[in-house]
Structures are given as structure tokens and as C-alpha cells.
């Protein structure tokens, strides 16, 4: 056994990880764990930020050793793999053959099982929706000994509940996904600087329909007429160029810092420098997929920069009719608090619905950024942000959450009861216990 934590290292509830090495041994390992501790939870590579990946019992089934590619049809781009396979492993075999993940989050170190359980999304949500839309089928083991072959046409209720279901419906043993064809592993990128929130929305409305990928970095410390200034980035797969796996050199944060490196002075200095580095007008470049999608992955163990107490990520999405004003209010509240992060991501999500019951993205505008864990300061700020999001009829992302109240969760995700009815009784997370039982 080993001890694991969530990526945000908050809340501080270390988990005893029980490794699963073989699919045919999963039932026995799960049964033994259930008999000893009552319940468990599947745990992949620990890239969820809050407590949705932490078992209420403190014991998780570590699926990372289940990392085998089972089958692939490279003429159609259909791939079948075990749940512990990382997105990096998929990219390593798919890209040289002209295939790409149709949807990817901001890290390639997430596992296939985790991508399904959290129904991850990416820079092309407005074009291709969530990861779950590209999951053809999967095998789901239940604690009663049954194994269900789930698809839109077979055990459809478990298919919908498992996609975005936070690992609560059972243990995914394998999954089959549809990849996306590409001609090059490089991305054509256009970058523009914008001066405030209104300019962001104008750029997004004009450019999103023209490009596969769209996202913005926003200065969370700016205020007044510069509130929400930032850098807008759109991208498309290049029409020609190499199909090669990126082997960027990586560095590692060697130790957990005693205190976070971010404070109002360092944040303001960094954000101002980063904003002004981008020239006015459009700049065009061609970059590798790795640099475009996974900039933080080049710095291994980057969560250590937030110090021993860890951090929380706050990610919300608010519907279109309230998005502009709510985004202003949220950014102004964050700037007034003097906290936040150097990586604040602003994006408009599309109207493509996920097949999952509890999928987070919806049509509207999403904002995500990190906060070093400071109990009193975060509690005050999050209460203010929660009130803005709730008034706008938005919601928070369970995969990133460590504070959402049960009332807010149940209001934002009214289908939670359907998931509860299909939840495997031997699977229970601290998040689910916190948000559905209080």
C-alpha cells in the first residue's frame, strides 16, 4: 500500500491506496477492501483537485497499474484501453498514426478512467463538447459481482450516470473511445491582447466559430477600466507538418515550499509583465501540441509551489444571459481580495450537451483559477463568489471543488438523485458524503 492525496492537497485526508494490477483480480481486491472498510473509491493518477477523488473510508482502489492498451483500429481511430492508461500514453501511440484525443483537459497525466468519471472538457468544448461524447462503451464492475457492458444502447442508465459520475457507479475495467484524425501534431495559434471583459466577449463571439480551440488567460489582479484584461488564444491543427510525439524537457519542483510563492505583490508583478509581453495586434505562431495543451506539465509536481497547506481551485460556469455581468463581479471580487493565481483561465463553453448526468460544462462562460489555502481569507472570498454564481444560476466543477455546500450542489445539479439511485453502495467519496448528506 501507498499513501496518496488529491492534487490540491486540500483537504488533507491522506488515502491508503490498494493497487489493482489485473482486471481479473479486481473483484477479489474490491471485496476484501469492502469487507474491511465498508466502502472505497477508484483513484487514478490523482489529478482531481478537491475531495471528489478521496474515499469517505480513506481507502482507494489504485487503478494506475491497469495501464494496458487492449486494442486499436488505426483505420477508424477506435481505441480500447484499461482505466489507468494516461492521456499521455494514448497520445504517444495515436499521434504518430495520425490520431488525436478529440477532447483533452489541461494535463495529459490524467487517466482514461478519470477523464470519464469527471467528463473532462477542453479548449474545443464549443466544437466537440465533453470527453464523454467520444466514449463509445465501457465495462463497469459492480460490487454485487456483475460486470455491465455500457453504451448509449446497452445499460444506458449506467452509461449516463458513469460519465461525469465521479467514480460512484462502480469500477471501470476498460473503455473504448473514438479518436480524432489530424494531419500534423503542430498547432497554428493566433494570439491577441484584450483590454477588459467586454473585449474578451467581443473576441470570443467573433473568433470561436472560426477555430477548433479557443481560450483566454485573464489578469485576476486588474481593476477599473482594465478589469478582466488578458490574452486571447485560438488554435487549429496544422494542415501539414510532422506527426511526432513531443519530448519536451521537464523540470521538477524538488520540494514542497514552506509557504506559497504568491502574494499580492508577486501576483501583480507577474500578471503585469505577462500581459505586456504580448504585443498589440495579432501574432501568429506554430507550436507543438504539448506546448499548446499542456504548458504546466513541463513542470512536474507544480502543486508544491502552493506550500504545505495546498490550494483550492475555483472553477465556475455561468449561463450566457448572465455571463458578462457575473464575470465582471467575480473578477472584481477576486482582485479586491488581493489573492488568486498566475494562471486564470476564461472561456466560453458551447451548447453541445454531454451524455453524462452530472457533467459540469454548460453553455455559458467558465472561469478557473487557483487560490493558496488560507482558511479565513478563502472562506470569505468563496462565499462572495458562490453568491454571484448562484444568483446567475451557474455552478461549480465537482472535480475541482473542496468547499461547495450541499444546498448549492443539489440546486446546481438536480439530477444528483438519479446518480444516487445508481451509485454502487460500496463506492462513496468525501465529496458525495459532504454534498448529499448535509
Secondary structure per residue as TSV (DSSP state, phi and psi in degrees):
chain	resnum	aa	ss	phi	psi
A	1	X	-	360.0	153.3
A	2	X	E	-134.6	167.6
A	3	X	E	-107.1	132.8
A	4	X	E	-128.4	158.3
A	5	X	-	-130.8	166.8
A	6	X	-	-73.8	165.7
A	7	X	T	-64.6	-34.4
A	8	X	T	-77.4	-11.7
A	9	X	-	58.8	19.4
A	10	X	-	-144.7	132.0
A	11	X	S	-72.1	158.4
A	12	X	-	-86.3	81.6
A	13	X	-	-127.3	83.9
A	14	X	-	-56.0	142.9
A	15	X	E	-113.8	137.4
A	16	X	E	-82.6	117.8
A	17	X	E	-96.7	125.2
A	18	X	E	-107.2	108.8
A	19	X	E	-71.7	137.4
A	20	X	-	-107.6	118.5
A	21	X	-	-101.2	-25.4
A	22	X	-	-137.3	141.1
A	23	X	G	-61.8	-39.3
A	24	X	G	-74.8	-6.2
A	25	X	G	-102.2	1.3
A	26	X	H	-66.3	-41.4
A	27	X	H	-61.5	-44.0
A	28	X	H	-68.1	-44.1
A	29	X	H	-62.1	-40.9
A	30	X	H	-66.7	-42.6
A	31	X	H	-61.5	-45.1
A	32	X	H	-62.7	-40.9
A	33	X	H	-67.3	-39.8
A	34	X	H	-65.2	-41.9
A	35	X	H	-66.6	-34.2
A	36	X	H	-82.3	-34.1
A	37	X	H	-129.1	-0.9
A	38	X	S	88.3	-47.7
A	39	X	-	-151.1	168.9
A	40	X	B	-151.1	-165.4
A	41	X	-	-162.6	144.9
A	42	X	E	-73.1	143.2
A	43	X	E	-137.2	121.9
A	44	X	-	-92.2	-108.1
A	45	X	S	-105.0	12.8
A	46	X	S	67.5	39.0
A	47	X	-	-98.5	-0.8
A	48	X	-	-73.5	145.2
A	49	X	-	-90.3	-37.5
A	50	X	S	-102.3	-126.0
A	51	X	S	-114.6	12.3
A	52	X	T	-70.4	-20.1
A	53	X	T	-99.8	5.8
A	54	X	S	-102.9	127.4
A	55	X	B	-74.4	142.2
A	56	X	T	-61.1	-30.4
A	57	X	T	-80.7	-15.1
A	58	X	S	83.6	9.9
A	59	X	E	-128.1	125.4
A	60	X	E	-122.5	154.0
A	61	X	E	-90.6	109.8
A	62	X	E	-80.1	109.2
A	63	X	-	-92.3	-2.1
A	64	X	T	-56.7	-34.9
A	65	X	T	-67.9	-16.7
A	66	X	-	-82.0	75.6
A	67	X	-	-123.6	35.1
A	68	X	-	-99.2	139.6
A	69	X	E	-83.3	123.6
A	70	X	E	-90.1	-45.5
A	71	X	E	-160.9	155.3
A	72	X	E	-152.1	139.2
A	73	X	E	-112.2	101.4
A	74	X	T	-78.3	-3.7
A	75	X	T	-83.6	-23.7
A	76	X	T	-117.2	-14.3
A	77	X	T	77.6	26.1
A	78	X	E	-96.4	125.9
A	79	X	E	-125.1	135.7
A	80	X	E	-118.8	132.9
A	81	X	E	-151.5	164.8
A	82	X	-	-77.3	163.4
A	83	X	T	-70.8	-22.4
A	84	X	T	-84.8	-3.1
A	85	X	-	-63.5	132.1
A	86	X	B	-85.4	161.1
A	87	X	H	-62.2	-32.0
A	88	X	H	-60.7	-43.9
A	89	X	H	-62.6	-38.9
A	90	X	H	-64.7	-45.9
A	91	X	H	-61.3	-38.6
A	92	X	H	-60.5	-34.8
A	93	X	H	-94.4	-25.8
A	94	X	H	-84.7	-42.3
A	95	X	G	-61.4	-45.8
A	96	X	G	-61.0	-18.4
A	97	X	G	-98.6	5.0
A	98	X	T	88.0	27.5
A	99	X	E	-130.5	150.4
A	100	X	E	-136.9	153.0
A	101	X	-	-58.7	131.2
A	102	X	S	-70.0	-25.8
A	103	X	S	-142.3	133.3
A	104	X	-	-139.1	139.5
A	105	X	-	-77.8	-169.6
A	106	X	S	-82.8	7.4
A	107	X	-	-138.7	138.7
A	108	X	T	-90.1	0.7
A	109	X	T	-91.3	2.0
A	110	X	S	-70.6	153.0
A	111	X	B	-91.6	163.9
A	112	X	H	-60.8	-44.3
A	113	X	H	-61.6	-41.2
A	114	X	H	-67.2	-36.6
A	115	X	H	-63.1	-35.7
A	116	X	H	-74.7	-47.3
A	117	X	H	-61.3	-31.8
A	118	X	T	-103.5	1.5
A	119	X	T	41.3	62.6
A	120	X	-	-63.2	158.9
A	121	X	-	-133.9	173.7
A	122	X	-	-149.3	-158.0
A	123	X	T	-70.9	-12.2
A	124	X	T	-112.8	31.3
A	125	X	H	-59.4	-34.3
A	126	X	H	-69.3	-13.5
A	127	X	H	-108.5	-41.9
A	128	X	H	-125.0	3.6
A	129	X	-	70.4	-150.8
A	130	X	-	-94.0	170.5
A	131	X	G	-56.8	-38.4
A	132	X	G	-58.9	-26.1
A	133	X	G	-67.7	-16.0
A	134	X	G	-111.3	11.1
A	135	X	E	-92.6	115.6
A	136	X	E	-79.6	-42.9
A	137	X	E	-168.3	165.8
A	138	X	E	-157.6	158.5
A	139	X	E	-96.7	126.8
A	140	X	E	-119.7	115.2
A	141	X	E	-87.2	136.4
A	142	X	-	-112.9	157.5
A	143	X	T	-70.2	-12.2
A	144	X	T	-83.0	3.1
A	145	X	S	96.7	-8.5
A	146	X	-	-80.4	153.4
A	147	X	E	-127.5	118.9
A	148	X	E	-102.8	133.4
A	149	X	E	-90.9	106.2
A	150	X	E	-104.7	135.4
A	151	X	E	-156.5	177.1
A	152	X	T	-61.3	-19.5
A	153	X	T	-109.8	-7.3
A	154	X	B	-136.4	125.6
A	155	X	S	48.5	49.1
A	156	X	H	-61.5	-31.1
A	157	X	H	-67.1	-36.4
A	158	X	H	-76.8	-31.4
A	159	X	H	-59.0	-49.1
A	160	X	H	-68.3	-38.0
A	161	X	H	-74.1	-28.5
A	162	X	H	-78.8	-36.2
A	163	X	T	-71.1	112.7
A	164	X	T	77.6	10.4
A	165	X	S	-88.8	10.1
A	166	X	T	60.4	26.7
A	167	X	T	75.7	17.4
A	168	X	-	-94.6	-10.7
A	169	X	S	-91.0	-9.3
A	170	X	-	149.3	-161.3
A	171	X	E	-112.4	116.0
A	172	X	E	-70.6	125.0
A	173	X	E	-96.4	-31.4
A	174	X	E	-160.2	159.1
A	175	X	E	-145.8	147.9
A	176	X	E	-117.2	126.5
A	177	X	E	-126.6	156.5
A	178	X	E	-100.5	120.3
A	179	X	-	-85.2	171.3
A	180	X	E	-113.9	132.5
A	181	X	E	-73.0	142.5
A	182	X	-	-136.9	158.3
A	183	X	S	-103.3	-16.4
A	184	X	-	-150.9	152.9
A	185	X	S	-87.5	2.3
A	186	X	E	-97.9	155.9
A	187	X	E	-118.0	128.8
A	188	X	E	-83.5	119.6
A	189	X	E	-117.6	135.5
A	190	X	E	-116.7	129.2
A	191	X	E	-122.8	135.4
A	192	X	E	-137.1	145.8
A	193	X	E	-94.7	139.0
A	194	X	E	-125.9	153.1
A	195	X	-	-96.6	-13.6
A	196	X	S	-169.2	-179.6
A	197	X	H	-61.1	-43.1
A	198	X	H	-59.7	-39.1
A	199	X	H	-67.7	-34.5
A	200	X	H	-58.7	-50.0
A	201	X	H	-64.1	-36.8
A	202	X	H	-64.1	-44.4
A	203	X	H	-64.5	-43.3
A	204	X	H	-62.7	-43.8
A	205	X	H	-64.1	-34.0
A	206	X	H	-81.4	-40.8
A	207	X	H	-98.2	-30.4
A	208	X	G	-53.0	-45.3
A	209	X	G	-66.5	-13.2
A	210	X	G	-98.5	-8.1
A	211	X	-	-135.8	151.3
A	212	X	S	-66.4	-43.1
A	213	X	E	-120.9	143.3
A	214	X	E	-154.6	131.6
A	215	X	E	-163.8	160.3
A	216	X	E	-135.5	143.2
A	217	X	E	-92.7	138.2
A	218	X	E	-126.8	141.3
A	219	X	-	-80.4	106.5
A	220	X	T	-79.0	0.4
A	221	X	T	-104.6	-9.2
A	222	X	-	-76.4	151.7
A	223	X	-	-143.1	-179.5
A	224	X	G	63.5	-137.5
A	225	X	G	-67.8	-16.1
A	226	X	G	-98.8	10.4
A	227	X	T	-57.4	123.8
A	228	X	T	79.8	18.8
A	229	X	-	-65.7	158.0
A	230	X	E	179.9	-160.3
A	231	X	E	-129.2	124.6
A	232	X	E	-99.8	133.9
A	233	X	E	-132.2	122.0
A	234	X	E	-118.0	153.0
A	235	X	E	-151.6	159.4
A	236	X	E	-146.0	151.3
A	237	X	E	-65.5	132.6
A	238	X	-	-62.9	146.8
A	239	X	S	-75.8	-23.3
A	240	X	S	-146.1	161.5
A	241	X	S	136.0	179.6
A	242	X	-	-71.3	154.2
A	243	X	-	-109.7	86.6
A	244	X	-	-136.6	147.3
A	245	X	-	-75.7	131.5
A	246	X	-	-78.1	127.0
A	247	X	-	-115.7	53.6
A	248	X	-	-58.4	144.0
A	249	X	-	-68.6	136.8
A	250	X	-	-114.6	148.6
A	251	X	E	-118.2	159.2
A	252	X	E	-124.7	134.3
A	253	X	-	-70.3	114.1
A	254	X	-	-73.2	-20.7
A	255	X	S	-153.9	158.6
A	256	X	-	-76.8	123.0
A	257	X	-	-68.1	148.5
A	258	X	S	-65.0	-33.0
A	259	X	S	-138.4	155.4
A	260	X	-	-64.8	150.3
A	261	X	S	-82.0	-7.7
A	262	X	-	-98.3	134.9
A	263	X	-	-147.1	173.9
A	264	X	H	-54.2	-36.7
A	265	X	H	-71.3	-47.7
A	266	X	H	-67.9	-36.6
A	267	X	H	-64.3	-46.7
A	268	X	H	-62.7	-41.1
A	269	X	H	-66.2	-46.3
A	270	X	H	-63.8	-48.1
A	271	X	H	-62.9	-40.8
A	272	X	H	-63.2	-42.6
A	273	X	H	-65.0	-44.7
A	274	X	H	-65.6	-40.2
A	275	X	H	-63.9	-45.9
A	276	X	H	-78.8	-12.9
A	277	X	H	-65.6	-29.3
A	278	X	S	-81.5	121.5
A	279	X	-	-69.6	154.7
A	280	X	S	-67.3	153.6
A	281	X	S	84.9	178.2
A	282	X	-	-83.1	140.1
A	283	X	E	-123.4	140.8
A	284	X	E	-119.2	143.5
A	285	X	E	-153.4	166.2
A	286	X	E	-124.0	122.4
A	287	X	E	-129.9	164.3
A	288	X	E	-72.0	155.6
A	289	X	H	-58.2	-34.4
A	290	X	H	-66.5	-44.8
A	291	X	H	-67.0	-32.5
A	292	X	H	-77.5	-47.0
A	293	X	H	-87.7	-31.9
A	294	X	-	-128.2	54.5
A	295	X	G	-60.9	-36.0
A	296	X	G	-75.1	-20.8
A	297	X	G	-67.1	-15.8
A	298	X	G	-74.5	-12.2
A	299	X	E	-115.8	95.0
A	300	X	E	-67.0	146.2
A	301	X	T	57.3	38.0
A	302	X	G	-67.1	-17.8
A	303	X	G	-63.9	-16.4
A	304	X	G	-67.6	-19.5
A	305	X	G	-69.8	-12.8
A	306	X	G	-88.4	1.4
A	307	X	-	89.3	178.8
A	308	X	T	-66.4	-25.8
A	309	X	T	-85.9	-6.8
A	310	X	-	80.3	-158.6
A	311	X	E	-153.8	165.2
A	312	X	E	-119.6	141.0
A	313	X	E	-101.4	136.2
A	314	X	E	-108.7	112.9
A	315	X	E	-128.2	125.9
A	316	X	E	-129.8	163.0
A	317	X	E	-136.6	135.2
A	318	X	E	-124.1	145.0
A	319	X	-	-67.7	160.9
A	320	X	H	-56.3	-39.6
A	321	X	H	-66.5	-21.7
A	322	X	H	-113.8	-1.1
A	323	X	H	-63.2	-45.5
A	324	X	H	-64.1	-49.4
A	325	X	H	-70.6	-40.4
A	326	X	H	-64.2	-39.7
A	327	X	H	-62.4	-42.4
A	328	X	H	-58.9	-48.4
A	329	X	H	-62.6	-42.6
A	330	X	H	-64.2	-47.6
A	331	X	H	-65.4	-36.4
A	332	X	H	-67.2	-40.7
A	333	X	H	-64.1	-40.0
A	334	X	H	-66.3	-45.6
A	335	X	H	-61.7	-40.5
A	336	X	H	-65.0	-28.6
A	337	X	H	-75.3	-19.6
A	338	X	T	76.1	10.7
A	339	X	-	-121.5	-173.1
A	340	X	-	129.4	-159.6
A	341	X	-	-139.8	164.9
A	342	X	S	-75.4	-18.8
A	343	X	-	-113.3	93.1
A	344	X	-	-114.2	123.0
A	345	X	E	-113.3	126.3
A	346	X	E	-121.7	131.6
A	347	X	E	-155.1	144.6
A	348	X	E	-91.9	128.0
A	349	X	E	-90.4	152.9
A	350	X	-	-88.0	-173.9
A	351	X	S	-101.8	14.0
A	352	X	-	-77.6	120.0
A	353	X	-	-79.8	145.1
A	354	X	-	-84.7	152.0
A	355	X	S	-74.4	-10.8
A	356	X	S	-81.2	146.0
A	357	X	T	-64.3	-43.2
A	358	X	T	-115.0	30.3
A	359	X	-	-63.6	137.8
A	360	X	-	-74.1	-50.9
A	361	X	-	-63.6	143.3
A	362	X	-	-144.4	167.2
A	363	X	S	-59.1	130.0
A	364	X	E	149.1	-154.5
A	365	X	E	-121.9	131.6
A	366	X	E	-111.2	138.8
A	367	X	E	-129.1	133.9
A	368	X	E	-138.4	133.8
A	369	X	E	-160.0	162.3
A	370	X	E	-101.2	149.3
A	371	X	E	-131.4	122.5
A	372	X	E	-54.4	144.4
A	373	X	-	-74.0	106.7
A	374	X	-	-130.5	105.3
A	375	X	H	-52.2	-59.6
A	376	X	H	-66.7	-44.3
A	377	X	H	-64.6	-45.2
A	378	X	H	-64.7	-39.7
A	379	X	H	-61.2	-43.6
A	380	X	H	-65.5	-46.2
A	381	X	H	-66.3	-46.2
A	382	X	H	-63.9	-33.7
A	383	X	H	-62.0	-40.8
A	384	X	H	-66.5	-46.2
A	385	X	H	-64.2	-41.5
A	386	X	H	-59.4	-39.6
A	387	X	H	-64.7	-39.8
A	388	X	H	-65.9	-47.1
A	389	X	H	-63.0	-43.2
A	390	X	H	-64.1	-43.3
A	391	X	H	-63.1	-31.6
A	392	X	T	-85.1	-0.2
A	393	X	T	62.0	39.7
A	394	X	-	-98.1	-165.3
A	395	X	E	-157.0	164.3
A	396	X	E	-102.0	163.1
A	397	X	-	-92.7	111.9
A	398	X	G	-56.4	-33.6
A	399	X	G	-67.1	-17.4
A	400	X	G	-110.4	-1.8
A	401	X	-	-93.5	145.4
A	402	X	S	-139.8	12.6
A	403	X	-	-143.3	-14.5
A	404	X	-	-52.8	135.3
A	405	X	-	-74.3	156.1
A	406	X	H	-61.1	-39.4
A	407	X	H	-63.3	-43.5
A	408	X	H	-66.7	-40.5
A	409	X	H	-63.0	-48.7
A	410	X	H	-65.9	-32.3
A	411	X	H	-71.6	-38.9
A	412	X	H	-78.8	-26.1
A	413	X	-	-125.4	74.2
A	414	X	T	-63.9	-15.2
A	415	X	T	-86.6	9.6
A	416	X	H	-59.1	-33.3
A	417	X	H	-66.2	-34.2
A	418	X	H	-63.5	-39.7
A	419	X	H	-66.6	-41.6
A	420	X	H	-58.8	-38.9
A	421	X	H	-66.6	-26.5
A	422	X	H	-102.4	-5.0
A	423	X	S	-60.3	137.3
A	424	X	-	-69.7	128.2
A	425	X	T	-62.0	-15.6
A	426	X	T	-96.4	7.0
A	427	X	B	-118.8	121.5
A	428	X	-	-152.6	126.7
A	429	X	B	-102.9	162.1
A	430	X	H	-63.8	-36.3
A	431	X	H	-60.9	-48.2
A	432	X	H	-66.2	-39.7
A	433	X	H	-62.8	-40.6
A	434	X	H	-70.4	-38.0
A	435	X	H	-97.1	-16.6
A	436	X	H	-111.6	-8.1
A	437	X	-	-119.7	8.5
A	438	X	-	-131.5	360.0
